[in-house]
Amino acid sequence: MIFSEYGKTGKQVSAIGFGGMRFTNAADIDGNAGLIKKAYDTGINYFDTAPIYCDDKSEEIFGAALKEMVKSRDEKPFYVSTKSGKDKPEEVRKDIEKSLKRLGLDSIDFYHYWCILTLDEYYKRKENRVLKEFEKLKEEGLIKHICVSTHMAGDDIGTMLDDYSFDGILLGYSAMNFAYREKGLDFASQKYLGVVAMNPLGGGIIPRNPELFDFVKSRNDENVIEGALRFLFNDERINVALVGFNNEKELREAVKAVEGFEPIPSESLENIRRGIKEAFNELCTGCQYCDKCPLRIPVPKMMDSYNQLMLGNSDDMLGRLKWHWGIELKDNPAGKCSECGLCERICTQQLPIRKRLREMNEKVQQHLAKQQSKR
């Protein structure tokens, strides 16, 4: 296993982290806990969960695994990450108390100011003294490090990190969206923050499309999963690639990627980056020039979600809107487009944005109608 220091904390964390969001059968507490324990035995020492993951079962699953793992924690350290997305101090307090009870721990190593989608949301929570509550929790020993989880673009991440001295950051980063988050990584590196990359396999899209992502392989003896993970291992700004495991096979594949890692030559790295741009010439690259809609439609977020439709299916797109960007499907921004064409005129890739918004609107409407028919 490869280890690196998480920011300025002195904690050595594993290059692969176990993400607790994707258990296929969350009701199988013991089976999933056994998978977590196996990950720990392979050398993985960073474990990430959250209060609502897997129908509210994820922290319970981790608690069952940690009950055994704490017996060897002194000689084989591990670190636990969880989160609170609440916007009031008293609700944050309830979250941490509930998380500690479920996990069976006295304190959380990395506690995240969770799911910051916009600067307005960041400042609103801060004005509500949520960060002050985090600081109280740290003073009381209930948490050890204050971190942030965000889906914002690079410049906004920089503004946030200039405003508050977090210990670490959790953000989406993969071979699919590196251009969108490159600045964010730079800002985090300049602040010497610990960095954890979530969705390093594009939420499963990369392994489901091996031919499209063939360019991420820098060696003949690796598959796209290994190539995509090693692309992140090679980036010194990133400490942990957070993978959501469903079974032992996926765990073995990720561990193999670590064990077989060698620094990627600069020429090969440039080929990967060029391949990303060439392969995705019809996908939105997230430059955000189109973010000037007079009706305040979040066009960059919509086009990022449309990427999921092109590479995956409607469910991937709908999930991206709701769980990644926090856009309620009933609000359906795609259906509000007046087709003025401003976004297309300023799109650096000349993408057919209006056509894509119409298609997204149709998919959302179909989904909402289907949900309504079940009631």
PyMOL commands that set and color helices and strands:
alter all, ss='L'
color gray80, all
select helices_A, chain A and resi 29-42+53-56+58-72+89-103+119-127+130-139+154-163+178-190+202-208+214-216+224-233+248-259+266-279+299-311+314-324+333-336+342-346+353-373
alter helices_A, ss='H'
color red, helices_A
select strands_A, chain A and resi 3-5+12-14+16-19+46-48+79-84+108-116+143-150+168-172+194-198+240-244
alter strands_A, ss='S'
color yellow, strands_A
deselect
rebuild
show_as cartoon
